[in-house]
């Protein structure tokens, strides 16, 4: 019986790199904002730190082939970006500073809203036995 495809092979490798880049960029930004200007928009900065943690978990799970952990992380990411994206449009006063997921990731070229969709598609495709 053939083995399942590796999560970090082929297109999964590109996905893994993007998750690592987003974990580092969102994490560095959130850490700076929390350290220097936390009182300005604490909720936004904590949400960005949470997003960075989710990206990191997804990256590690993809790299190690932990399919279920990756799936949970990517679903949390998708729910988060859709919820925060919607809330930030409907109640902009609640987001004095943007998060990674504000306005569906406009500050990051909408990659935050596309990335979990691609992640879910890859997890589905990679789980198909060849």
N, CA, C and O atoms as a GROMACS GRO file, in nm:
protein
  520
    1UNK      N    1   0.085  -0.118   0.000
    1UNK     CA    2   0.000   0.000   0.000
    1UNK      C    3   0.089   0.124   0.000
    1UNK      O    4   0.176   0.136   0.087
    2UNK      N    5   0.071   0.217  -0.094
    2UNK     CA    6   0.157   0.336  -0.102
    2UNK      C    7   0.142   0.426   0.018
    2UNK      O    8   0.036   0.434   0.081
    3UNK      N    9   0.251   0.495   0.050
    3UNK     CA   10   0.250   0.588   0.164
    3UNK      C   11   0.184   0.720   0.125
    3UNK      O   12   0.176   0.755   0.007
    4UNK      N   13   0.140   0.792   0.225
    4UNK     CA   14   0.083   0.924   0.200
    4UNK      C   15   0.194   1.019   0.160
    4UNK      O   16   0.310   0.999   0.194
    5UNK      N   17   0.158   1.122   0.086
    5UNK     CA   18   0.254   1.223   0.046
    5UNK      C   19   0.304   1.299   0.168
    5UNK      O   20   0.231   1.320   0.265
    6UNK      N   21   0.428   1.340   0.162
    6UNK     CA   22   0.485   1.421   0.269
    6UNK      C   23   0.424   1.560   0.265
    6UNK      O   24   0.405   1.617   0.158
    7UNK      N   25   0.392   1.614   0.384
    7UNK     CA   26   0.331   1.747   0.389
    7UNK      C   27   0.429   1.856   0.349
    7UNK      O   28   0.387   1.963   0.306
    8UNK      N   29   0.558   1.830   0.362
    8UNK     CA   30   0.657   1.934   0.332
    8UNK      C   31   0.728   1.908   0.199
    8UNK      O   32   0.836   1.964   0.176
    9UNK      N   33   0.671   1.827   0.112
    9UNK     CA   34   0.730   1.801  -0.019
    9UNK      C   35   0.655   1.880  -0.125
    9UNK      O   36   0.538   1.914  -0.108
   10UNK      N   37   0.722   1.909  -0.234
   10UNK     CA   38   0.659   1.978  -0.346
   10UNK      C   39   0.601   2.112  -0.305
   10UNK      O   40   0.669   2.192  -0.242
   11UNK      N   41   0.475   2.137  -0.340
   11UNK     CA   42   0.411   2.263  -0.301
   11UNK      C   43   0.405   2.283  -0.150
   11UNK      O   44   0.398   2.396  -0.102
   12UNK      N   45   0.407   2.174  -0.076
   12UNK     CA   46   0.408   2.184   0.070
   12UNK      C   47   0.531   2.254   0.122
   12UNK      O   48   0.527   2.318   0.228
   13UNK      N   49   0.642   2.243   0.050
   13UNK     CA   50   0.765   2.311   0.090
   13UNK      C   51   0.749   2.463   0.078
   13UNK      O   52   0.794   2.538   0.165
   14UNK      N   53   0.684   2.508  -0.029
   14UNK     CA   54   0.658   2.652  -0.046
   14UNK      C   55   0.564   2.699   0.064
   14UNK      O   56   0.587   2.805   0.124
   15UNK      N   57   0.461   2.623   0.091
   15UNK     CA   58   0.367   2.656   0.197
   15UNK      C   59   0.439   2.664   0.332
   15UNK      O   60   0.415   2.756   0.411
   16UNK      N   61   0.527   2.570   0.358
   16UNK     CA   62   0.605   2.569   0.481
   16UNK      C   63   0.690   2.696   0.493
   16UNK      O   64   0.695   2.757   0.600
   17UNK      N   65   0.756   2.734   0.386
   17UNK     CA   66   0.840   2.855   0.387
   17UNK      C   67   0.754   2.978   0.415
   17UNK      O   68   0.794   3.064   0.493
   18UNK      N   69   0.638   2.988   0.352
   18UNK     CA   70   0.551   3.103   0.374
   18UNK      C   71   0.504   3.108   0.520
   18UNK      O   72   0.500   3.215   0.580
   19UNK      N   73   0.471   2.994   0.576
   19UNK     CA   74   0.431   2.990   0.718
   19UNK      C   75   0.546   3.034   0.809
   19UNK      O   76   0.524   3.106   0.906
   20UNK      N   77   0.667   2.992   0.779
   20UNK     CA   78   0.782   3.033   0.860
   20UNK      C   79   0.803   3.184   0.848
   20UNK      O   80   0.824   3.252   0.948
   21UNK      N   81   0.797   3.236   0.726
   21UNK     CA   82   0.815   3.380   0.706
   21UNK      C   83   0.707   3.459   0.781
   21UNK      O   84   0.737   3.560   0.844
   22UNK      N   85   0.584   3.412   0.774
   22UNK     CA   86   0.475   3.482   0.844
   22UNK      C   87   0.488   3.469   0.995
   22UNK      O   88   0.455   3.563   1.067
   23UNK      N   89   0.533   3.356   1.044
   23UNK     CA   90   0.554   3.342   1.188
   23UNK      C   91   0.660   3.441   1.235
   23UNK      O   92   0.644   3.504   1.339
   24UNK      N   93   0.767   3.453   1.160
   24UNK     CA   94   0.874   3.545   1.198
   24UNK      C   95   0.829   3.690   1.184
   24UNK      O   96   0.849   3.770   1.277
   25UNK      N   97   0.769   3.726   1.072
   25UNK     CA   98   0.732   3.866   1.050
   25UNK      C   99   0.621   3.911   1.145
   25UNK      O  100   0.631   4.018   1.206
   26UNK      N  101   0.517   3.831   1.158
   26UNK     CA  102   0.408   3.869   1.248
   26UNK      C  103   0.455   3.866   1.393
   26UNK      O  104   0.415   3.951   1.474
   27UNK      N  105   0.539   3.770   1.427
   27UNK     CA  106   0.590   3.761   1.563
   27UNK      C  107   0.681   3.877   1.599
   27UNK      O  108   0.669   3.933   1.708
   28UNK      N  109   0.771   3.913   1.510
   28UNK     CA  110   0.862   4.025   1.536
   28UNK      C  111   0.784   4.155   1.550
   28UNK      O  112   0.810   4.235   1.639
   29UNK      N  113   0.689   4.175   1.461
   29UNK     CA  114   0.606   4.296   1.468
   29UNK      C  115   0.529   4.301   1.599
   29UNK      O  116   0.527   4.404   1.666
   30UNK      N  117   0.465   4.191   1.636
   30UNK     CA  118   0.386   4.187   1.759
   30UNK      C  119   0.474   4.208   1.882
   30UNK      O  120   0.436   4.281   1.974
   31UNK      N  121   0.589   4.145   1.885
   31UNK     CA  122   0.679   4.162   2.000
   31UNK      C  123   0.724   4.307   2.015
   31UNK      O  124   0.727   4.361   2.125
   32UNK      N  125   0.758   4.370   1.904
   32UNK     CA  126   0.795   4.511   1.908
   32UNK      C  127   0.679   4.596   1.960
   32UNK      O  128   0.697   4.680   2.048
   33UNK      N  129   0.560   4.574   1.904
   33UNK     CA  130   0.444   4.655   1.944
   33UNK      C  131   0.408   4.632   2.090
   33UNK      O  132   0.372   4.726   2.160
   34UNK      N  133   0.417   4.510   2.136
   34UNK     CA  134   0.386   4.480   2.277
   34UNK      C  135   0.491   4.544   2.368
   34UNK      O  136   0.457   4.597   2.474
   35UNK      N  137   0.616   4.540   2.327
   35UNK     CA  138   0.724   4.596   2.410
   35UNK      C  139   0.725   4.748   2.412
   35UNK      O  140   0.756   4.808   2.515
   36UNK      N  141   0.691   4.811   2.300
   36UNK     CA  142   0.710   4.956   2.288
   36UNK      C  143   0.581   5.037   2.302
   36UNK      O  144   0.583   5.146   2.357
   37UNK      N  145   0.470   4.985   2.252
   37UNK     CA  146   0.348   5.066   2.250
   37UNK      C  147   0.223   4.988   2.291
   37UNK      O  148   0.115   5.010   2.236
   38UNK      N  149   0.239   4.897   2.385
   38UNK     CA  150   0.130   4.808   2.425
   38UNK      C  151   0.003   4.883   2.464
   38UNK      O  152  -0.107   4.840   2.428
   39UNK      N  153   0.015   4.993   2.536
   39UNK     CA  154  -0.103   5.066   2.585
   39UNK      C  155  -0.186   5.127   2.472
   39UNK      O  156  -0.303   5.159   2.491
   40UNK      N  157  -0.126   5.143   2.357
   40UNK     CA  158  -0.196   5.205   2.243
   40UNK      C  159  -0.308   5.115   2.188
   40UNK      O  160  -0.418   5.164   2.161
   41UNK      N  161  -0.282   4.986   2.171
   41UNK     CA  162  -0.382   4.893   2.116
   41UNK      C  163  -0.349   4.751   2.162
   41UNK      O  164  -0.309   4.668   2.080
   42UNK      N  165  -0.364   4.723   2.290
   42UNK     CA  166  -0.322   4.592   2.342
   42UNK      C  167  -0.391   4.473   2.275
   42UNK      O  168  -0.327   4.371   2.249
   43UNK      N  169  -0.521   4.485   2.247
   43UNK     CA  170  -0.592   4.373   2.186
   43UNK      C  171  -0.535   4.341   2.048
   43UNK      O  172  -0.515   4.224   2.014
   44UNK      N  173  -0.509   4.444   1.970
   44UNK     CA  174  -0.455   4.424   1.835
   44UNK      C  175  -0.319   4.356   1.840
   44UNK      O  176  -0.292   4.266   1.761
   45UNK      N  177  -0.235   4.398   1.932
   45UNK     CA  178  -0.100   4.343   1.940
   45UNK      C  179  -0.102   4.199   1.991
   45UNK      O  180  -0.023   4.116   1.946
   46UNK      N  181  -0.189   4.170   2.085
   46UNK     CA  182  -0.201   4.033   2.134
   46UNK      C  183  -0.259   3.943   2.024
   46UNK      O  184  -0.216   3.828   2.010
   47UNK      N  185  -0.354   3.993   1.947
   47UNK     CA  186  -0.407   3.915   1.836
   47UNK      C  187  -0.300   3.886   1.732
   47UNK      O  188  -0.294   3.776   1.677
   48UNK      N  189  -0.214   3.984   1.705
   48UNK     CA  190  -0.104   3.961   1.611
   48UNK      C  191  -0.007   3.857   1.665
   48UNK      O  192   0.044   3.774   1.589
   49UNK      N  193   0.021   3.861   1.794
   49UNK     CA  194   0.108   3.761   1.855
   49UNK      C  195   0.044   3.622   1.848
   49UNK      O  196   0.112   3.522   1.823
   50UNK      N  197  -0.087   3.616   1.869
   50UNK     CA  198  -0.159   3.489   1.856
   50UNK      C  199  -0.149   3.437   1.714
   50UNK      O  200  -0.125   3.318   1.692
   51UNK      N  201  -0.168   3.525   1.616
   51UNK     CA  202  -0.157   3.485   1.476
   51UNK      C  203  -0.018   3.429   1.447
   51UNK      O  204  -0.004   3.327   1.379
   52UNK      N  205   0.084   3.496   1.499
   52UNK     CA  206   0.222   3.448   1.480
   52UNK      C  207   0.240   3.309   1.540
   52UNK      O  208   0.307   3.224   1.481
   53UNK      N  209   0.182   3.287   1.656
   53UNK     CA  210   0.191   3.155   1.720
   53UNK      C  211   0.121   3.048   1.636
   53UNK      O  212   0.171   2.937   1.623
   54UNK      N  213   0.007   3.083   1.580
   54UNK     CA  214  -0.066   2.989   1.494
   54UNK      C  215   0.018   2.957   1.370
   54UNK      O  216   0.027   2.841   1.329
   55UNK      N  217   0.079   3.059   1.309
   55UNK     CA  218   0.165   3.036   1.193
   55UNK      C  219   0.282   2.945   1.230
   55UNK      O  220   0.320   2.857   1.152
   56UNK      N  221   0.339   2.966   1.347
   56UNK     CA  222   0.451   2.883   1.391
   56UNK      C  223   0.408   2.738   1.412
   56UNK      O  224   0.479   2.646   1.369
   57UNK      N  225   0.295   2.717   1.475
   57UNK     CA  226   0.245   2.581   1.496
   57UNK      C  227   0.219   2.514   1.361
   57UNK      O  228   0.254   2.397   1.341
   58UNK      N  229   0.157   2.586   1.269
   58UNK     CA  230   0.130   2.530   1.136
   58UNK      C  231   0.261   2.494   1.065
   58UNK      O  232   0.270   2.388   1.004
   59UNK      N  233   0.360   2.581   1.074
   59UNK     CA  234   0.489   2.554   1.008
   59UNK      C  235   0.556   2.430   1.066
   59UNK      O  236   0.602   2.344   0.992
   60UNK      N  237   0.561   2.422   1.198
   60UNK     CA  238   0.624   2.306   1.261
   60UNK      C  239   0.548   2.179   1.227
   60UNK      O  240   0.608   2.076   1.196
   61UNK      N  241   0.416   2.185   1.231
   61UNK     CA  242   0.334   2.067   1.199
   61UNK      C  243   0.354   2.023   1.054
   61UNK      O  244   0.367   1.904   1.027
   62UNK      N  245   0.358   2.117   0.963
   62UNK     CA  246   0.382   2.082   0.822
   62UNK      C  247   0.521   2.021   0.806
   62UNK      O  248   0.538   1.922   0.736
   63UNK      N  249   0.619   2.082   0.870
   63UNK     CA  250   0.756   2.032   0.859
   63UNK      C  251   0.775   1.893   0.916
   63UNK      O  252   0.855   1.815   0.866
   64UNK      N  253   0.701   1.862   1.020
   64UNK     CA  254   0.714   1.731   1.086
   64UNK      C  255   0.613   1.629   1.036
   64UNK      O  256   0.617   1.513   1.076
   65UNK      N  257   0.522   1.671   0.949
   65UNK     CA  258   0.422   1.579   0.897
   65UNK      C  259   0.310   1.549   0.994
   65UNK      O  260   0.244   1.446   0.983
   66UNK      N  261   0.288   1.638   1.090
   66UNK     CA  262   0.182   1.621   1.190
   66UNK      C  263   0.051   1.674   1.131
   66UNK      O  264   0.010   1.787   1.158
   67UNK      N  265  -0.012   1.592   1.052
   67UNK     CA  266  -0.130   1.629   0.975
   67UNK      C  267  -0.243   1.687   1.061
   67UNK      O  268  -0.298   1.791   1.027
   68UNK      N  269  -0.278   1.622   1.170
   68UNK     CA  270  -0.390   1.669   1.253
   68UNK      C  271  -0.360   1.804   1.318
   68UNK      O  272  -0.446   1.892   1.322
   69UNK      N  273  -0.239   1.819   1.368
   69UNK     CA  274  -0.200   1.947   1.429
   69UNK      C  275  -0.202   2.057   1.323
   69UNK      O  276  -0.252   2.167   1.348
   70UNK      N  277  -0.150   2.027   1.205
   70UNK     CA  278  -0.152   2.125   1.095
   70UNK      C  279  -0.295   2.162   1.060
   70UNK      O  280  -0.325   2.280   1.039
   71UNK      N  281  -0.382   2.064   1.054
   71UNK     CA  282  -0.522   2.090   1.020
   71UNK      C  283  -0.587   2.182   1.124
   71UNK      O  284  -0.656   2.277   1.088
   72UNK      N  285  -0.566   2.152   1.250
   72UNK     CA  286  -0.623   2.236   1.357
   72UNK      C  287  -0.568   2.378   1.348
   72UNK      O  288  -0.644   2.474   1.358
   73UNK      N  289  -0.438   2.392   1.329
   73UNK     CA  290  -0.377   2.525   1.320
   73UNK      C  291  -0.432   2.603   1.201
   73UNK      O  292  -0.463   2.722   1.214
   74UNK      N  293  -0.445   2.538   1.087
   74UNK     CA  294  -0.492   2.607   0.967
   74UNK      C  295  -0.640   2.644   0.981
   74UNK      O  296  -0.681   2.750   0.935
   75UNK      N  297  -0.720   2.560   1.043
   75UNK     CA  298  -0.862   2.593   1.065
   75UNK      C  299  -0.873   2.711   1.162
   75UNK      O  300  -0.953   2.802   1.140
   76UNK      N  301  -0.794   2.710   1.269
   76UNK     CA  302  -0.794   2.824   1.363
   76UNK      C  303  -0.753   2.951   1.290
   76UNK      O  304  -0.812   3.057   1.310
   77UNK      N  305  -0.653   2.939   1.205
   77UNK     CA  306  -0.608   3.054   1.126
   77UNK      C  307  -0.720   3.107   1.036
   77UNK      O  308  -0.743   3.227   1.031
   78UNK      N  309  -0.788   3.018   0.966
   78UNK     CA  310  -0.896   3.061   0.877
   78UNK      C  311  -1.010   3.126   0.954
   78UNK      O  312  -1.059   3.232   0.914
   79UNK      N  313  -1.052   3.064   1.063
   79UNK     CA  314  -1.158   3.124   1.146
   79UNK      C  315  -1.114   3.259   1.200
   79UNK      O  316  -1.192   3.354   1.201
   80UNK      N  317  -0.990   3.267   1.245
   80UNK     CA  318  -0.938   3.393   1.299
   80UNK      C  319  -0.936   3.504   1.196
   80UNK      O  320  -0.982   3.615   1.223
   81UNK      N  321  -0.881   3.476   1.079
   81UNK     CA  322  -0.871   3.581   0.978
   81UNK      C  323  -1.009   3.622   0.927
   81UNK      O  324  -1.030   3.740   0.897
   82UNK      N  325  -1.103   3.529   0.918
   82UNK     CA  326  -1.238   3.565   0.874
   82UNK      C  327  -1.311   3.646   0.982
   82UNK      O  328  -1.379   3.744   0.952
   83UNK      N  329  -1.296   3.606   1.108
   83UNK     CA  330  -1.363   3.677   1.217
   83UNK      C  331  -1.303   3.815   1.238
   83UNK      O  332  -1.376   3.914   1.243
   84UNK      N  333  -1.172   3.823   1.251
   84UNK     CA  334  -1.106   3.953   1.274
   84UNK      C  335  -1.118   4.041   1.150
   84UNK      O  336  -1.138   4.162   1.162
   85UNK      N  337  -1.108   3.982   1.034
   85UNK     CA  338  -1.126   4.060   0.911
   85UNK      C  339  -1.263   4.123   0.904
   85UNK      O  340  -1.276   4.240   0.868
   86UNK      N  341  -1.366   4.047   0.937
   86UNK     CA  342  -1.503   4.099   0.936
   86UNK      C  343  -1.523   4.204   1.045
   86UNK      O  344  -1.577   4.311   1.019
   87UNK      N  345  -1.479   4.173   1.167
   87UNK     CA  346  -1.495   4.268   1.278
   87UNK      C  347  -1.421   4.399   1.252
   87UNK      O  348  -1.471   4.507   1.284
   88UNK      N  349  -1.303   4.390   1.194
   88UNK     CA  350  -1.225   4.512   1.170
   88UNK      C  351  -1.290   4.600   1.063
   88UNK      O  352  -1.267   4.721   1.061
   89UNK      N  353  -1.369   4.542   0.976
   89UNK     CA  354  -1.442   4.622   0.878
   89UNK      C  355  -1.571   4.679   0.936
   89UNK      O  356  -1.607   4.793   0.908
   90UNK      N  357  -1.639   4.599   1.018
   90UNK     CA  358  -1.767   4.642   1.076
   90UNK      C  359  -1.749   4.737   1.195
   90UNK      O  360  -1.831   4.825   1.216
   91UNK      N  361  -1.642   4.719   1.270
   91UNK     CA  362  -1.618   4.799   1.391
   91UNK      C  363  -1.473   4.849   1.394
   91UNK      O  364  -1.396   4.811   1.482
   92UNK      N  365  -1.437   4.933   1.298
   92UNK     CA  366  -1.297   4.979   1.290
   92UNK      C  367  -1.250   5.051   1.416
   92UNK      O  368  -1.130   5.054   1.444
   93UNK      N  369  -1.342   5.109   1.491
   93UNK     CA  370  -1.304   5.177   1.615
   93UNK      C  371  -1.247   5.080   1.718
   93UNK      O  372  -1.175   5.122   1.809
   94UNK      N  373  -1.278   4.953   1.707
   94UNK     CA  374  -1.225   4.853   1.799
   94UNK      C  375  -1.082   4.811   1.762
   94UNK      O  376  -1.018   4.736   1.836
   95UNK      N  377  -1.033   4.858   1.649
   95UNK     CA  378  -0.900   4.822   1.602
   95UNK      C  379  -0.821   4.949   1.568
   95UNK      O  380  -0.801   4.981   1.451
   96UNK      N  381  -0.777   5.021   1.673
   96UNK     CA  382  -0.704   5.145   1.648
   96UNK      C  383  -0.573   5.123   1.571
   96UNK      O  384  -0.528   5.211   1.498
   97UNK      N  385  -0.514   5.007   1.587
   97UNK     CA  386  -0.398   4.966   1.509
   97UNK      C  387  -0.433   4.831   1.445
   97UNK      O  388  -0.503   4.750   1.507
   98UNK      N  389  -0.387   4.807   1.325
   98UNK     CA  390  -0.423   4.681   1.259
   98UNK      C  391  -0.351   4.560   1.318
   98UNK      O  392  -0.242   4.571   1.374
   99UNK      N  393  -0.416   4.447   1.304
   99UNK     CA  394  -0.354   4.318   1.337
   99UNK      C  395  -0.312   4.254   1.205
   99UNK      O  396  -0.340   4.308   1.098
  100UNK      N  397  -0.247   4.141   1.212
  100UNK     CA  398  -0.210   4.067   1.092
  100UNK      C  399  -0.337   4.031   1.014
  100UNK      O  400  -0.336   4.027   0.890
  101UNK      N  401  -0.444   4.004   1.086
  101UNK     CA  402  -0.568   3.957   1.023
  101UNK      C  403  -0.669   4.069   0.995
  101UNK      O  404  -0.775   4.042   0.939
  102UNK      N  405  -0.640   4.194   1.033
  102UNK     CA  406  -0.733   4.305   1.008
  102UNK      C  407  -0.758   4.321   0.859
  102UNK      O  408  -0.668   4.304   0.776
  103UNK      N  409  -0.882   4.355   0.828
  103UNK     CA  410  -0.920   4.376   0.687
  103UNK      C  411  -0.875   4.259   0.599
  103UNK      O  412  -0.834   4.278   0.485
  104UNK      N  413  -0.884   4.140   0.654
  104UNK     CA  414  -0.848   4.016   0.585
  104UNK      C  415  -0.702   4.013   0.539
  104UNK      O  416  -0.669   3.951   0.439
  105UNK      N  417  -0.616   4.081   0.615
  105UNK     CA  418  -0.474   4.076   0.586
  105UNK      C  419  -0.428   4.174   0.480
  105UNK      O  420  -0.328   4.150   0.412
  106UNK      N  421  -0.499   4.284   0.466
  106UNK     CA  422  -0.463   4.382   0.362
  106UNK      C  423  -0.320   4.432   0.378
  106UNK      O  424  -0.252   4.457   0.279
  107UNK      N  425  -0.275   4.448   0.502
  107UNK     CA  426  -0.139   4.496   0.527
  107UNK      C  427  -0.032   4.397   0.485
  107UNK      O  428   0.086   4.433   0.475
  108UNK      N  429  -0.071   4.275   0.460
  108UNK     CA  430   0.022   4.170   0.417
  108UNK      C  431  -0.017   4.117   0.279
  108UNK      O  432   0.009   4.002   0.246
  109UNK      N  433  -0.081   4.203   0.199
  109UNK     CA  434  -0.117   4.165   0.063
  109UNK      C  435  -0.222   4.057   0.053
  109UNK      O  436  -0.225   3.981  -0.044
  110UNK      N  437  -0.309   4.048   0.153
  110UNK     CA  438  -0.417   3.949   0.161
  110UNK      C  439  -0.366   3.805   0.172
  110UNK      O  440  -0.445   3.711   0.162
  111UNK      N  441  -0.237   3.788   0.191
  111UNK     CA  442  -0.183   3.653   0.209
  111UNK      C  443  -0.247   3.585   0.330
  111UNK      O  444  -0.273   3.465   0.324
  112UNK      N  445  -0.273   3.657   0.442
  112UNK     CA  446  -0.334   3.589   0.557
  112UNK      C  447  -0.470   3.525   0.530
  112UNK      O  448  -0.507   3.430   0.599
  113UNK      N  449  -0.545   3.574   0.433
  113UNK     CA  450  -0.674   3.511   0.403
  113UNK      C  451  -0.660   3.400   0.298
  113UNK      O  452  -0.741   3.308   0.294
  114UNK      N  453  -0.559   3.410   0.214
  114UNK     CA  454  -0.537   3.308   0.111
  114UNK      C  455  -0.460   3.189   0.168
  114UNK      O  456  -0.484   3.074   0.129
  115UNK      N  457  -0.367   3.215   0.258
  115UNK     CA  458  -0.280   3.110   0.311
  115UNK      C  459  -0.355   2.993   0.376
  115UNK      O  460  -0.323   2.878   0.345
  116UNK      N  461  -0.454   3.017   0.462
  116UNK     CA  462  -0.522   2.900   0.520
  116UNK      C  463  -0.603   2.821   0.417
  116UNK      O  464  -0.619   2.700   0.430
  117UNK      N  465  -0.654   2.889   0.317
  117UNK     CA  466  -0.728   2.818   0.211
  117UNK      C  467  -0.631   2.726   0.136
  117UNK      O  468  -0.661   2.610   0.111
  118UNK      N  469  -0.515   2.780   0.100
  118UNK     CA  470  -0.414   2.697   0.034
  118UNK      C  471  -0.367   2.584   0.126
  118UNK      O  472  -0.345   2.472   0.082
  119UNK      N  473  -0.353   2.616   0.255
  119UNK     CA  474  -0.314   2.514   0.352
  119UNK      C  475  -0.414   2.400   0.359
  119UNK      O  476  -0.376   2.282   0.360
  120UNK      N  477  -0.541   2.434   0.364
  120UNK     CA  478  -0.645   2.330   0.369
  120UNK      C  479  -0.646   2.248   0.240
  120UNK      O  480  -0.661   2.125   0.244
  121UNK      N  481  -0.632   2.315   0.127
  121UNK     CA  482  -0.628   2.242   0.000
  121UNK      C  483  -0.508   2.148  -0.006
  121UNK      O  484  -0.519   2.035  -0.052
  122UNK      N  485  -0.392   2.195   0.042
  122UNK     CA  486  -0.274   2.110   0.043
  122UNK      C  487  -0.290   1.992   0.138
  122UNK      O  488  -0.254   1.879   0.103
  123UNK      N  489  -0.344   2.016   0.255
  123UNK     CA  490  -0.364   1.906   0.350
  123UNK      C  491  -0.459   1.802   0.292
  123UNK      O  492  -0.439   1.682   0.312
  124UNK      N  493  -0.560   1.847   0.222
  124UNK     CA  494  -0.654   1.754   0.160
  124UNK      C  495  -0.586   1.675   0.048
  124UNK      O  496  -0.600   1.553   0.038
  125UNK      N  497  -0.513   1.746  -0.035
  125UNK     CA  498  -0.447   1.682  -0.149
  125UNK      C  499  -0.337   1.588  -0.101
  125UNK      O  500  -0.323   1.477  -0.154
  126UNK      N  501  -0.260   1.630  -0.002
  126UNK     CA  502  -0.150   1.547   0.047
  126UNK      C  503  -0.199   1.423   0.120
  126UNK      O  504  -0.125   1.325   0.134
  127UNK      N  505  -0.323   1.427   0.167
  127UNK     CA  506  -0.374   1.309   0.238
  127UNK      C  507  -0.425   1.201   0.144
  127UNK      O  508  -0.450   1.088   0.186
  128UNK      N  509  -0.441   1.236   0.016
  128UNK     CA  510  -0.485   1.137  -0.082
  128UNK      C  511  -0.370   1.042  -0.109
  128UNK      O  512  -0.258   1.085  -0.137
  129UNK      N  513  -0.398   0.915  -0.101
  129UNK     CA  514  -0.292   0.815  -0.124
  129UNK      C  515  -0.267   0.804  -0.274
  129UNK      O  516  -0.358   0.799  -0.356
  130UNK      N  517  -0.139   0.801  -0.306
  130UNK     CA  518  -0.101   0.788  -0.449
  130UNK      C  519  -0.108   0.644  -0.493
  130UNK      O  520  -0.080   0.614  -0.609
   0.00000   0.00000   0.00000
